[in-house]
Structures are given as structure tokens and as C-alpha cells.
Amino acid sequence: MLVINEDITISEQEINIDQIRASGPGGQNVNKVASAVHLRFPIHESSLPERVKQRLLTLPDRRISSDGVVVIKAQQHRTLEQNRQDALRRLRLLIMSAVHEKKVRRPVKVSQAARRRRLEGKTKRSLLKQSRRKVTSLD
């Protein structure tokens, strides 16, 4: 059971985890031991709420395929169990990013007092810079 938050949980049957051989350096052991993990999570067939599914599908994330399957490859750690936990943690973070709704930004009009203060600051700064100029004689 993967707990996303207090309202959303995913059963282990919905997540497909395959053992694969890790790529990269590792000596002779890398050819014998399948310590990496390939996690697949079909979004359409999951028990997630519909609004979370829709947000997941619209995320600009390369781990989500065009047919709606989350694919995560974990191979950072030396043991299978650590890579499995890492893949589940990354899936949880991805789903959590879709659960949180971003607040809608409402543009506000700048007040006249703020506008006046801004212009006064600009005038003050301009006068300061003018006073630093080289003095030239007009005669």
C-alpha cells in the first residue's frame, strides 16, 4: 500500500515493478544481478480520483508516456530493495505534485500612493546621479 496523503492510497496491485539489470560500471556483478527497478503505473486504470488523473496526464513530465503510463527507472542504489523504495518514493512525489492545486493569481491594480512613492524614488535617484556629474563652466 502506497500512501500519497491521508485521502489517497494506491494498492500494490496497481503498480507493476520489474527487476532489470542496472547499466553503467559495476564490474562482474553488474552482469549477474538484477538490482535496478522498472516501475510502471497506468494512470487510466488506477484508483486515483478523476481530478488527480487529469492533472497527472497534463503534467509536462517525460516519465509519463503518451498512453498514460508512468515509467520510472531506479538504479542509483546497489540493492534491489533500495531501488524499489526509491522508485515508489519518486512515484509518490509525482502524484503529490498533481494533487496540490495551484492558487489562481488575481492581478491587482497598483495603488496611487504606491505609484507616487515609486516616482518620488526615481526622481530622488535621478537628482542624486545628476549631482555626481562633472561640473562644467558656462562662461
N, C-alpha and C positions, 0 to 999 in steps of 0.2 A: 504494500500500500504506500503510494507516494502522496504525501500531504503537501498541497500547494499553499493553502491557508485554512482558516477554520471552517470555511464553507465548501471548499473544493478539494476532493481527493481523487486519485486515479488508482485503479486496481492494477496489479502486476500483470494480469492477463491482457491488458490493453497495450502494454509495452513489449516490443519484440527486441530481445537483446541477443546478439550473436557474438561468439568468440572468434576473433581473427588474429592473424599474426601481425605484430607491430612492425612497421617499416623503420628504417634507419639503423644506426650502429647498435651492436649488442653482442657481437661475437657469435660463437656457435649456438648459443642458447636461443637467439632470435629465430633460427630456422626450426627449432623443435617445439617451442612453447607458444601457444596462442594466448597472449596476455592482453591484447588490445580488445576493445569492445566496440561493436557497431550497434547503435540503438536506433530503432525505427518506431515512430509513433504516428499512426494515421489519425489526423485531426478529425476528418469527417465521421469516422466510426467510433470516436471516443465518447466518453460520458461527460465531457465538459459542457458547461452551459452554452447555449447558442451564441450569445453575445461575445463570449470569450473565443469561441471557434472563429467567428467572423473577424475579430481583431487579430487573431493569430494568422489567419490567411492573408490579411492585408499588410502584415509586417514586412518591411524590406530586409529580409534576412535570407542569406544564401543557404542556410540549413533547412529551409522549408522548400520542398520541391513544388513543381507546378501542379502536381496532382494532389497536393495537400498532405504530404508525409514529412514529418520532421526526421531528419537523419543527422545523428551526432556520432562522431568517431572520437573515442577517447583512448589515447595511447601514451599519456605523459608518465604514468607510473609504471613500476616494474611488475606489480601483481595484478591479476585479473580482478580481484575484489576492489582494489583501489580505483582502477579504471572504471569499473561498473558504478561505483559510488560517484565518481566524477561525472560520468555521463548523466546519471539521474539528477545530480545537482544542477548541471547545465540545462537539462530539460525543465526542471522546476523554475530556474531563473527566467527562461524564455517564456514560460506560461505566465509567470508573475508579471512580466513586462506587459503582457496583453490584458491582465486582469485590471491593472490600475488605469483608470480613466484620467486623461489629462484635462485640466481645467480649461474652459474656453476663455481666451483672453478677450476682454472687452476694452476697446480703446477708449481712453478718456480724453477730454479736452483740457488743454493746458490752461490754468487759471491766469487771469490778467496780472495778478500780483507776481506770479512766478515768471511770467513773460517780462514784466517790468524789471524784476531783480536780475534776470539774465542780461537784459540790455544795459542795465546800470553797470554790471560787472564787466561787460565788454567795453563800455565807454571808459571805465576806470583803467582797465588794462591798456587800452589804446593810448590814454594820456600818459601812463607810466612809460610806455615804449617811446612815445614822442619826446619825453623829457630826456631820454638817453641818447637822442640823435646828436650828431656833431653840430655845434653852433656855427652858423655862417654869418659873416657880417654883410649887411646890405649896402654899406656906403662905399 
